[in-house]
Amino acid sequence: MSKDANCGYCAEGDLLGAFGIKVCDLDYSIIVLFKEQSHPGRLIVAFKDHVRDLTALSDTERNGFFADMARVAKVQEKLFNPDKINIGAYGDTSGHLHFHLVPKYRDQFEWADIFAMNPKQTYLSDGEYDDMIGKIKKELLG
């Protein structure tokens, strides 16, 4: 298993805490709640190993990773009832394969526009984060 001590997804702790809160591990990914919640329910699905791109994955890993993403998106639909989930993959700053799953809502922030990576508008209390994470974990892990 390849890890990078300078990567938030690999090292977790304060590096991850700068932008997110780990929700749980799935078979091929770690799930992270993005702290900035202008898009309620925004999550990140990061591959478990430190790889840069999909091309580094075997067919089995790629298929498993995408199955994890679909599973997360279904939970977002159930819990947050978005009108659409935008999925973005960039990774040129962190160097770790990950996707942002961004619920979008009609008549709310940035509908019909590309989502801002970090609009720095909406943060929750610790209790609100805990409540949201608890609901997501319950749906993902049973």
CORWO-V381174 format. One record per backbone hydrogen bond with DSSP energy under -1.0 kcal/mol. NH is the residue of the N-H (numbers start at 0). CO is the residue of the C=O. If there is no record, write none. Layout:
# CORWO-V381174
NH&CO + NH&CO
This chain:
# CORWO-V381174
6&3 + 10&6 + 11&7 + 15&11 + 16&12 + 17&13 + 18&15 + 19&15 + 20&32 + 22&30 + 23&30 + 25&28 + 29&45 + 30&23 + 31&43 + 32&20 + 33&41 + 34&18 + 36&121 + 41&38 + 42&100 + 43&31 + 44&98 + 45&29 + 46&96 + 47&27 + 49&1 + 50&48 + 55&52 + 56&53 + 61&57 + 62&58 + 63&59 + 64&60 + 65&61 + 66&62 + 67&63 + 68&64 + 69&65 + 70&66 + 71&67 + 72&68 + 73&69 + 74&70 + 75&71 + 76&72 + 77&73 + 78&74 + 79&75 + 80&76 + 82&103 + 83&103 + 85&101 + 87&99 + 94&90 + 96&50 + 98&44 + 99&87 + 100&42 + 101&85 + 103&83 + 107&104 + 110&107 + 112&109 + 128&124 + 129&125 + 130&126 + 131&127 + 132&128 + 133&129 + 134&130 + 135&131 + 136&132 + 137&133 + 138&134 + 139&135 + 140&136 + 141&137
